[in-house]
């Protein structure tokens, strides 16, 4: 995938998210290893909190401003 294609895809996703009231900021997203996030989600599933944790992780990753 070219950079231009990736940017166009992110722009489309941002527009779709905005229709649902979500404010995505792909330009601020940082790549990283998601292994621990998935481990935490599995634990949250065991205690009945997986959906809430997933939503919180998505908000943190896609909408909140990075502090670092």
Secondary structure, DSSP 8 states (H G I E B T S, - for coil): --HHHHHHHHHHHHHHHHHTT----GGG------HHHHHHHHHHHHTT-HHHHHHHHHHHHHTS----
